[in-house]
C-alpha cells in the first residue's frame, strides 16, 4: 500500500512515467557534468595559494555578517598573455584536425565495405571494428611503443628484410602521435559512417546505373552527399576528444609535442596551479562548443529527415 500511495501522490503532483524517464538523463547530466563544471569554474576564478587545497575560497568573511566575493580574472588574462597556451591550443587543434582527416580517409572505405558486405559477414566485420574496445586504452597505446621503438617490431622486421641498415626513428615523433590517434579513434569514425551507409537506399544507385551513370560518378553524386551526416558525426566524435588527448602525446610523442592535455596535467599535478589549470579547462570547453553544436545540429537534421 505504501508504494501505491506514493505513486498516487506523484501522479497528483503531475509526475508521470514519461516525466520520470526524462528526469533520469537530466539528473545524470546535472550530477556528472554541471556540478563538476561549476566546481572547476569556481576554481578558475580563485587565486593560487601554497596550501591544501592550492586555491583560495571565493567567499570570505570580511567582517561580521559581511561576505566578500573575490573574483580573480587574472587566470584567464594569463592565458591570453602567455604564448605557451596559445601554442598548445593551436597545436592541439592542428593534431586533432589532421587525425580526423586521416581517420576519415581510412574509415570511410572500411565503413563502406562493411555496409555493402553480405549479411553473413557484416556482423563479423563489425565485431572486428569494435574488438579493440574490449582491451584497455592505455595497454593499446603502450603496445605501439613496442612496435615503433628503435628495436621494435617494425624496425627489426625491416632490418631482417634488408630494407634498412639502421633503425628508423618513429617513436617520440609527430608520426607516432598520428599513428596512435588514428588507431585509437578510428572506430569512432567507422561506427556512425556504417550506420549511415547501411541505411542508404540502394535503389538510387540502381536507377543511376540504369541511366548510364558510372560507379565513380554515382558515388560522388549520390553516396557521398547522402553520407554527409555520418561524415560530420564521425568527424566530431574524433575531433572533440582528440583535442584534449593526453595519453597518446605523453607516451608516443616527444618533449616538443605540446598539446593542451599535457599542459593541463603539468599545471594541475606538477605546478599545482589549480586556478590556471581550471581556466585552461574552461577555455578548452568553450573552444569545443562550436563543434559540439555542429554535431547536434547535424544529428537533429538527420533525425528530422528520417521522420
Secondary structure as GFF3:
##gff-version 3
##sequence-region A 1 307
A	DSSP	alpha_helix	2	12	.	.	.	ID=ss1
A	DSSP	alpha_helix	17	29	.	.	.	ID=ss2
A	DSSP	pi_helix	30	34	.	.	.	ID=ss3
A	DSSP	alpha_helix	35	44	.	.	.	ID=ss4
A	DSSP	beta_strand	59	63	.	.	.	ID=ss5
A	DSSP	beta_strand	66	69	.	.	.	ID=ss6
A	DSSP	alpha_helix	74	81	.	.	.	ID=ss7
A	DSSP	alpha_helix	83	116	.	.	.	ID=ss8
A	DSSP	alpha_helix	119	130	.	.	.	ID=ss9
A	DSSP	three_ten_helix	131	134	.	.	.	ID=ss10
A	DSSP	alpha_helix	137	148	.	.	.	ID=ss11
A	DSSP	alpha_helix	153	161	.	.	.	ID=ss12
A	DSSP	alpha_helix	174	198	.	.	.	ID=ss13
A	DSSP	alpha_helix	203	210	.	.	.	ID=ss14
A	DSSP	alpha_helix	215	218	.	.	.	ID=ss15
A	DSSP	pi_helix	219	223	.	.	.	ID=ss16
A	DSSP	alpha_helix	224	226	.	.	.	ID=ss17
A	DSSP	alpha_helix	228	243	.	.	.	ID=ss18
A	DSSP	alpha_helix	247	252	.	.	.	ID=ss19
A	DSSP	alpha_helix	260	265	.	.	.	ID=ss20
A	DSSP	pi_helix	266	270	.	.	.	ID=ss21
A	DSSP	alpha_helix	274	287	.	.	.	ID=ss22
A	DSSP	alpha_helix	289	306	.	.	.	ID=ss23
###
